[in-house]
Amino acid sequence: MVMRGHAVVMVLAALCTAVADGAAQEASKPAHKVRVSGYPYVFSTPEAGVAVGVGGILTFYTSQTDTVLRPSKVTLGGWYSLN
C-alpha cells in the first residue's frame, strides 16, 4: 500500500512538472515584432579615402502564428567619402 501511495505522488509530480514546463515554453516564445537596428561605420580604402556611413536592418516575420518560421530581413546602407 505504501508503494502505491509513492507511485501516485510520483505520477502527480510528473504531471505538474509537465504542465509547468509547457506554460514556461509558451511564455518564452519570442514575440513576432518588427525590429529596426541601426549602426554607424567608418572605413578607408585606397580609392575612396576615408568614408563614413550608416546602415540598418529591418527584421520582420511574414506570419504571426508560424512557430518554425525564420525572420525576414531587409538591409539598407549608405556611405559618404571624404575624397
LINWOQUI-V300959 format. One record per residue. PHI is phi in whole degrees, -180 to 180 (NA if undefined). PSI is psi in radians with two decimals (none if undefined). OMEGA is omega in radians with two decimals (none if undefined). Layout:
# LINWOQUI-V300959
PHI_PSI_OMEGA, PHI_PSI_OMEGA
This chain:
# LINWOQUI-V300959
NA_-0.65_3.13, -66_-0.67_3.14, -64_-0.67_3.12, -64_-0.71_3.11, -62_-0.73_3.10, -66_-0.67_3.14, -65_-0.70_3.11, -65_-0.75_3.12, -63_-0.73_3.14, -64_-0.75_3.13, -65_-0.78_3.12, -63_-0.71_3.11, -64_-0.72_3.12, -65_-0.72_3.12, -65_-0.75_3.12, -63_-0.71_3.12, -64_-0.73_3.13, -64_-0.71_3.13, -67_-0.76_3.13, -65_-0.69_3.12, -65_-0.71_3.10, -64_-0.69_3.11, -67_-0.66_3.12, -67_-0.67_3.11, -67_-0.67_3.08, -62_-0.75_-3.11, -70_-0.47_-3.08, -91_0.03_3.09, -66_2.36_-3.13, -69_2.48_3.07, -76_2.40_-3.14, -86_1.38_-3.12, -103_2.78_2.99, -85_2.25_-3.13, -124_2.47_3.09, -122_2.20_3.10, -121_2.33_3.12, -121_2.69_3.14, -154_2.44_3.04, -93_2.76_3.03, -152_2.73_3.11, -134_2.39_3.10, -151_3.02_-3.14, -141_2.40_3.04, -133_2.73_3.11, -62_-0.60_-3.10, -78_-0.76_-3.03, -100_-0.26_-3.06, 77_-2.57_3.14, -80_2.42_3.14, -138_2.62_3.05, -124_2.66_-3.11, -157_3.08_3.10, -142_2.57_3.13, -142_2.95_3.13, -157_2.75_3.10, -130_2.21_3.05, -103_2.09_-3.12, -114_2.28_-3.12, -151_2.86_3.10, -112_2.45_3.14, -85_-0.19_3.09, -138_2.33_3.14, -86_-0.22_-3.05, -108_-0.37_-3.11, -74_2.12_-3.09, -87_-0.22_-3.11, -98_-0.26_-3.06, -63_2.34_3.07, -89_2.70_-3.09, -72_2.62_3.02, -93_2.60_-3.09, -135_2.41_3.03, -121_2.19_-3.10, -113_2.41_3.12, -138_2.41_3.14, -153_2.73_3.09, -154_2.72_3.14, -144_2.82_3.12, -131_2.28_-3.12, -93_2.47_3.08, -87_0.04_-3.12, -85_none_none
